[in-house]
């Protein structure tokens, strides 16, 4: 039962933190690494393109997953039931808002040219 | 040639995922009140919980394969789309990319609220998380088709 409650806390906090970090990572380029697809090479952190496109997407996901997993992991082991204080709705409201923000940014960038 | 094969497998996985998540979303948002009869009623009457693990596995597999194909897309189809200045399809694909990544965020919560049905606020969270996943999967499926139609299997 404790393990289930801990996983519930982890899951809800992960669903809150990951989208926030992801949007921040895309906006200020917090990629954990860069993949240079034309060369098939990885470089650590966000680096400029080398002889072809630089892919930051994998790095953004990695940054978001690591930060969210660490924070959610800590939250899961905090004394008391954080899950009872956190509304379950935050697990879907935050990701949904992040989707709207991401779509809005892309529409602004590519549909108004 | 191997990229075409991988793209077809990616598409087939996406079809399976699309079917599973649509079944589940319809069953959650439009549940059957009486006994199953017509095709539509039977479609709505699936045991939703049994789909959870399959949907998570299919989502992760489809995303992983899509991510691998994405490395080739950036040095092939994407270049042509930029040269042709097809900014709206390009933007649609960028949204697909972000939606796929954001979908990963909700998978643990999606699993939790389906597996622990009596969790506080669980019914609402379960329905909304399923709807969000369904929106992501439908968007990504349709945009993937649009991009593929633009550049074929290039």
Interface residues (C-beta under 8 A of the other chain):
Chain A: X4 X7 X8 X10 X11 X12 X14 X15 X18 X19 X22 X26 X35 X37 X38 X52 X53 X55 X57 X58 X60 X61 X64 X65 X68 X83 X84 X87 X88 X89 X91 X92 X95 X96 X98 X99 X102 X103 X106 X107 X109 X110 X111 X113
Chain B: X67 X70 X71 X72 X74 X75 X78 X87 X88 X90 X91 X94 X95 X97 X98 X99 X101 X102 X104 X105 X106 X108 X109 X111 X112 X113 X116 X119 X120 X121 X122 X124 X125 X128 X129 X132 X135 X136
